[in-house]
Amino acid sequence: MKMAILVNKDTKVIVQGITGREGSFHTKLMLEYGTKIVAGVTPGKGEQEVHGVPVYDSIKDALDNHEANASIIFVPARFAEDAVMEAIYNELNPIVVITEGIPVWTTAKFVNYAKRQGIYIIGPNCPGIIVPGETKLGIMPGHIFKPGDVAVISRSGTLTYEISKILSDHGIGQSVVIGIGGDPIKGLTIPEALKLLESDPQTKRIVIIGEIGGVEEEKAAELIRKEEVTKPVVAYIAGKHIKVESKSLGHAGAIILGEMGRPESKIKAFGEAGVPVARLPTEVVEYIKQI
Amino acid sequence: MFLYEHEGKKLFSEFGIPIPAGEVVFSAEEALKIANNIGYPVVVKPQILGGRRGKAGAIRFAENDEELLKHVNEIFSLELYGEKVSRVLIEKKVDISHEYYLSYMMDFYERKPIIIFSTEGGIEIEEIARTKPEALIKKYIDPDLGMTSFLAMEILNKLGIKGAEASKFARIFVRLWNVFKERDLILAEINPLVKTTNGDIIAIDARVMVDDNSEYRQTWIKNLKEARGGTESLEYKAKEKGISFVVLEGDIGVIGNGAGLTMATVDLVREFGGRPANFLDIGGGAGPERVKAAIETILKLGNVKVILMNIFGGITRCDFVAQGLLEALNELNLNIPLVVRLTGTNEEIGREMLEKAGIKAYTNMIEAVKKAVEIAKSG
């Protein structure tokens, strides 16, 4: 059975913030890739069309006229809370939040609300999700990805493109590529993505592209060590030579997170879980080939 | 963004948290005036954004003008954790009977705020957690409920603080929560929170981190930045131009697009034996202005032998990036070598444009990094 997590070729998408510069531009690119975009929403701009997509003032109005199940959001940070809440309220799932610059208190609020409603949020401040050859809800350049059996989960944008392109150039395709975003508080985390991939028949191997700071890589390693995730994983950690202090919270942070967040901690955690950590981004492909 | 202690205290004070009388000064003359206004004995505290002043022996006490001048002059000549001291807080000395610790922070992974309170303060909280865990309480807070008086009482009673004294603390718990939530803080820490010999509860330190993303709704942040004036770092100035910049210690200037790719580039320079001078991310969709600002920022470091630029054109087209780079170079008088790696959308056009201008552009990231390291070593 062919499938991938969260989205597929049948996913019907609403673009929130479709009339803005970014929203309009990426609507065009997503349509070209084959994404089924059924409607756009920008409050106050209903009755227009963007690249042939009808625009509505609200999701409710869009849903009265079209069938849709997912959303991608491009609205500016200060209007993002309302847009995300509207998407959750209307039970769109998943919701991909491209917007960057949302305050963490706001993100915490909508992510917790989405969790209670059983809805997945990807992002904010992320490149989105692509199932190569089927659909993309995101801003990544579609042509560098190829269909295959390797899932890529990443906290980065361009580094994800870099590594995915290396994989594609070596003939190794991807089942799904998820850029979960660079904000400290986010919806889908690396451990949560791993759990979804574990039950995805299309995914045979997994690449994690991590970064310094935070504890997601350590938590992911723990899942693998406890064999809750059994598919083979290869990791890369960016920022080994950047001082982590600039991202950390000092004393109060240290007491909650201990030594977690530092690159040594992440590499050690992966090591204990039997996950090879590539020294260079180009090495990821060597490890993947060995699986 | 971290706040200076005096900025944090002012914020606390606006929300009704008691702080000692005092003021920030920028010169010895000002220090004398303030000390005489508030009356001796006073505490002299250098204002820096990072590091541990107590450990560096940089917090002093003065009983009279002579002692004050001696300490203030010494402190103004200090460099603490790489920061030159340009501002000093002069405060009324508090007679301490006991020190406590109180903080709120946002736990990013759990996506919830957490309170930490300890009946032992004044020393590092990690130390207390290790040696006296029974004196410390950590508790997640439901953001919808917030920190209420009854929750504060629960925590205080559990650590043996009761009655009227507990009420005094509880008020501060609630007020600090109010600052924390209403001002979009990521960290609000008082260490130590003290009980004076008169039984008053006073915050004698403040460590505050505010969420930079909240500036659009927290207008005081802009005022605070303006009040700071010209004391800001190169990092800060770069940020104003949409560039993320971190100074490292080497001689190879690093520019990339996207934080992850730029971090990976810094790592690669190290892996191949070079020393990165910085981390600089020009972000997505950078035009000529930002490319120019990036190169200018790196040149200000002064000790850079070569600039390595690693660009992956995703949605951003490589010919746009090349055009931006050429425009930037036209306006700048760049007298150090530039190694460019350019790949992605329209890379052939972009590379050809650069080659016409005498700049060889690599497709392979590893080769570009090796070349930059080689130049730095031979220069």
Interface residues (C-beta under 8 A of the other chain):
Chain A: H26 L29 A77 R78 G101 I102 P103 V104 W105 T107 A108 K109 V111 N112 I139 M140 P141 H143 I144 S154 R155 S156 G157 T158 L159 T160 Y161 E162 K165 G182 P184 I185 T189 I209 E211 I212 G214 V215 E216 K219 Y236 A238 G239 K240 H241 I242 K243 E245 S246 L249 G250 H251 A252 G253 A254 I255 I256 R279 L280 P281 T282
Chain B: G50 S103 M105 M106 D107 F108 Y109 R111 K112 I114 I116 E124 I125 E126 A129 K138 P143 K181 D184 I186 L187 E189 N191 R207 M209 D211 N213 S214 Y216 R217 V246 L248 G256 N257 G258 A259 G260 L261 M263 A264 V266 D267 L268 V269 R270 E271 P276 F279 G284 F312 G314 I315 T343 G344 T345 M365 I366
